[in-house]
Each structure stands twice: as C-alpha cells, then as structure tokens.
C-alpha cells in the first residue's frame, strides 16, 4: 500500500492506494502549520479504511511550503551569490532583476569572480582561488548562511563550480552550498536566479522535511517518505533537503498525473479547480508539458524544470464581487468558517455551487435567498474564464479532451465553449493526492554538445543512457525505466555543430530501495 498526500492552499487531500486501486480518500482543511493537517488527513484515512501502518510501503507528499515561503518572503536564509564569469558577465550583477523585497529578505550579496567556460568547455579564465577565499571571508563576516555558485556554461563543464564549492566549504564549513549545474538549464541569469532561490530555502527545507517525516512517524508509519517534484516524479527526503526549489509546482503536476491515471487519457488538457486557484495544464504521454520559456516565480525569472501551467484566481473559496466577478481573492483555508453555507458572511464560489445544486456541502438553506440570476451569472463567468484559459493553453487546432479534477470542479458545466465535453473521472476531487501516490522516479539530461560529423547517434545514445542512469540512481527500478521525452535543437550561431540535447527518463519506484 501507498499513501499520497497533497497540501494545497485550502485543502489537504490524502489517499490510500493498493497498487492503483483507491482504498480510501479524505479531504481536510489545510492548517496554518501544515503538518497537523497532514496528521489529520492520515487519521481520516485510518478511520475510513483501517490499515496496519507497517503495511504502508511508501508515503508521497506534494507540499506548498517552499513556494509559499518565497512568495511571502519569510524564513529565508541570508544568502550570497557567487558568479564565476570574469572578465565577462560583469555588466549585470547577481539578483539584478529581483524584486527588492526579496533581495532584502535574503540579505542578498553578490560576488563576481574569475572563471567560467565557453559552450565547448574551453576556459574563459582560470579560477582564482585567492579571490574566492577573500569572498568567503567577507561572507563569513556578513553572516551569510547559504551560498549559490554559478559558472558560465556549467551544464557543459561543472569543474569550476565544484572546485569553488570545495574552497568555500573549507573556509565556511557550516554554510550550505547550492551549485547551478545541478538545478537550472542553459541560460546564465535564469539558472543563477534558480540557484539563489534554492540556496535561500535550504535552511527552511531541513526543518520542513524533518517536520513532515515526524508527522508520518507520529502515525506509526515507518515507510520511506518522498516529495513530489515539478516534473511529476519523486525525490527522497535527502534530495529535498538539498533541492527544495524542485517542489515549487508539485501541486498542479500531481493533479495532472492523477487526471491521466483516473481518466485513462494520456494526452489532454487538465483543469484543476482547487480552493484558491484553477490550474490549467496539458498532458503529453501522461506527463505535464514542460514550459519552454523562462518561468516567473514570485517576480524572478528562472529556467529550472517547471510544467507549463496557467493559473487563474478562481476556486471554491473565491469571493464573489458584484455578481459577475469571481475572485481572484479567496478565503483560502478559512472557507469552512467564512462561506455562507458554513454560517459565515462571505459570498464565495462554493455558495454559488451549492445554490445551483452542483454541490452538497454545508447548509443549503443558508443560500436559499440568493437571486437565481446572480447564481447563473456567476457560473457563466466561471465557465467563460476557464474556457479562455484552456484555449490559451492549446498549441494546435487538434481537438484536446478536457479532464476536470479538484474539489472545486463542481463549478464547471458539463461542456465548455470551444472545448466540448468535460470529463470528470471517479475520485476526481482527490486527483492531486493520487498523482502524488503513483508518481515515478525520473532522471534528466539537458546539455549543449559539440557534435562531430558522423557521431550524432553516439552522442544521442550517451545522453539517453545518462538520463537512464540518473533515474536508476535516484531509485527507479532499472527494468521499468524508459525515455519519455527527447529534444534535439541545433544552435546555428555557435561553432562546432553545437546542439542542445534534452532527455528525460522515468521508471517505477523501487520500493524498499
């Protein structure tokens, strides 16, 4: 058996699975400290379908802890960014495009040092170790507790980042160090930004992961704990401590993976209506379509793995304004105290769904006074907003089935203009938790190669094998690993037949590994 848990802004969902059969499913309110909400969800599973904790082989959690900490600019560690690029790359210092409030929240400091590579691995300049030791001394005196190291074209050659980390660790042994070639893709500033974000969250990650593990252990479960990543795969707790940035979009990703399993459709648009937002994404071969452009996270441009998701401020907790405006503000996890159907005084989308007979929660008599025209107008506005979002996510004229999941999907009609019938599979309300529970282990390679004449097939095979090896090293069963995504893009403005190759491999989790 497995337990999948997804922590959203409004609800915490949990499922108990035997293989892919759903034995129990619960939806509880997300608590302010989050971990107590997880404990309540596991207790709810136990009440619904009693199980022996020792029979649980793995627990998978998708959490909003880390993205919330960044957006709210709280509990972030004092962080320094070290860029190995001189004499090049000095015109735009680290964090140049960050919102000032986030720079202040991490007490951000930037250091430019000699080093870096050309795309083919040649040195821009040699590493200046004395320069790095001087920077480390300044960091120590400034109270820096986490360091992000970025080198030009480090995804091609990471030697300077690795050596710089050794030097700084020797000078500042208590400091956490994040390396950009392990986090971001080609593109210096965006990769650096992602690495700085990761570094700022490292301290928080240790405490949160320990808290999640404690919550699971408190329920008597000794099985391994995994966290969901942005690309629909899993990472163990040690990986999560080092790379908290990899969890940022795990919620929408879990919902899309769950929608694929529940609906049997591996290529479709998924509309996940939660309590606070509606997330619209596209599945290809059962996995979320990844963003091909820079992704904005809390006002910061990044280029690490993120699903291509369009989020709009519409959910079950959305406030209704002047009859025809829904959201974008939401009562969030206070829905059960503020919505009319629960005795509150705030008109929400949930009240509209209950008044229209699309949902049966709370006390229906408390919304009996609502004007039918107001209810109809609000539902039409919701359908229109979601239809527009689905249309914006289409990349071709090909028909794209729509699968609705999430507790708030009761707000949607049976058909959407321009998109046709809306599929609502069984257990759609907890698709996110199911997606977490059935997630696989992945490995990815994204690198620029100098492809010599006649060696293309060899280079491609090497890249694919490296992706497979990474998936196996992360805990995938070797026999189950397959290549699910492959991109090959020649870069004509660079010499040496430069080609960017991206390969993604996934496999089933090797339980007990």
SULHUHU-V457195 format. One record per backbone hydrogen bond with DSSP energy under -0.5 kcal/mol. NH is the residue of the N-H (numbers start at 0). CO is the residue of the C=O. If there is no record, write none. Layout:
# SULHUHU-V457195
{{NH/CO} {NH/CO}}
This chain:
# SULHUHU-V457195
{{1/16} {2/57} {3/14} {4/59} {5/12} {6/61} {7/5} {7/10} {11/27} {12/5} {12/10} {13/25} {14/3} {15/23} {16/1} {16/14} {17/20} {18/16} {19/17} {20/17} {22/15} {22/20} {23/15} {25/13} {27/11} {29/9} {33/30} {34/32} {37/33} {38/34} {39/35} {40/36} {41/37} {42/38} {43/39} {44/40} {45/41} {46/42} {47/43} {48/44} {52/50} {54/51} {55/52} {56/0} {56/54} {57/0} {58/223} {59/2} {60/225} {61/4} {62/60} {67/63} {68/64} {69/65} {70/66} {71/67} {72/69} {73/68} {76/199} {78/105} {79/145} {80/108} {81/79} {81/147} {82/80} {82/110} {83/81} {83/149} {84/82} {84/112} {85/112} {87/84} {92/90} {95/92} {97/94} {101/98} {102/98} {103/99} {104/100} {105/101} {106/103} {107/102} {108/78} {110/80} {112/82} {112/110} {114/85} {116/151} {117/121} {120/117} {123/115} {124/115} {127/113} {128/126} {131/127} {132/128} {133/129} {134/130} {135/131} {136/132} {137/133} {138/134} {139/135} {140/136} {141/137} {142/138} {142/139} {143/138} {144/77} {145/77} {146/175} {147/79} {148/146} {148/177} {149/81} {149/147} {151/83} {153/150} {155/152} {156/152} {161/157} {162/158} {163/159} {164/160} {165/161} {166/162} {167/163} {168/164} {169/165} {170/166} {171/167} {174/171} {175/144} {177/146} {179/148} {181/178} {182/179} {183/179} {190/186} {191/187} {192/188} {193/189} {194/190} {195/191} {196/192} {197/193} {198/194} {199/195} {200/196} {200/197} {201/197} {201/198} {204/200} {205/201} {206/202} {207/203} {208/204} {209/205} {210/206} {211/207} {212/208} {213/209} {214/210} {215/211} {216/212} {217/213} {218/214} {218/215} {219/216} {220/215} {221/219} {223/56} {225/58} {226/234} {227/60} {228/232} {229/245} {231/228} {233/439} {234/226} {236/224} {239/235} {240/236} {241/237} {242/238} {245/242} {246/243} {247/244} {249/246} {252/248} {253/249} {254/250} {255/251} {256/252} {257/253} {258/254} {259/255} {260/256} {261/257} {262/258} {263/259} {265/263} {267/282} {268/400} {269/280} {270/402} {271/269} {271/278} {272/270} {272/404} {273/271} {273/276} {277/311} {278/271} {279/309} {280/269} {281/307} {282/267} {283/286} {285/265} {286/283} {288/281} {290/305} {294/301} {296/294} {296/299} {297/295} {299/296} {301/294} {302/189} {307/288} {308/306} {309/279} {310/308} {311/277} {313/311} {315/273} {316/274} {317/314} {318/328} {319/346} {320/318} {320/324} {323/321} {324/320} {325/323} {326/318} {326/324} {330/316} {332/8} {333/330} {334/331} {336/333} {337/333} {338/334} {339/345} {341/338} {342/339} {343/338} {345/337} {347/345} {348/317} {349/315} {351/347} {352/348} {353/349} {354/350} {355/351} {356/353} {357/352} {358/352} {362/340} {363/361} {365/362} {366/363} {367/364} {369/366} {373/370} {374/370} {375/371} {376/372} {377/373} {378/374} {379/375} {380/376} {381/377} {382/378} {383/379} {384/380} {385/381} {386/382} {387/383} {388/384} {389/385} {390/386} {391/387} {392/388} {392/389} {393/389} {393/390} {401/420} {402/268} {403/422} {404/270} {405/427} {406/428} {407/272} {408/405} {409/406} {410/407} {411/408} {415/419} {418/415} {419/415} {421/413} {422/401} {422/420} {427/424} {429/426} {430/427} {433/429} {434/430} {435/431} {436/432} {437/433} {438/435} {439/231} {440/506} {442/504} {444/502} {446/500} {448/446} {448/498} {450/448} {450/496} {451/449} {454/451} {458/454} {459/455} {460/456} {461/457} {462/458} {463/459} {464/460} {465/461} {466/462} {467/463} {468/464} {469/465} {470/466} {471/467} {472/468} {473/469} {474/471} {475/470} {476/507} {479/476} {480/476} {480/477} {481/505} {483/481} {483/503} {484/503} {486/501} {488/499} {489/487} {490/497} {491/489} {493/490} {497/493} {498/448} {499/488} {500/446} {500/498} {501/486} {502/444} {503/484} {504/442} {505/481} {506/440} {509/474} {510/508} {512/509}}
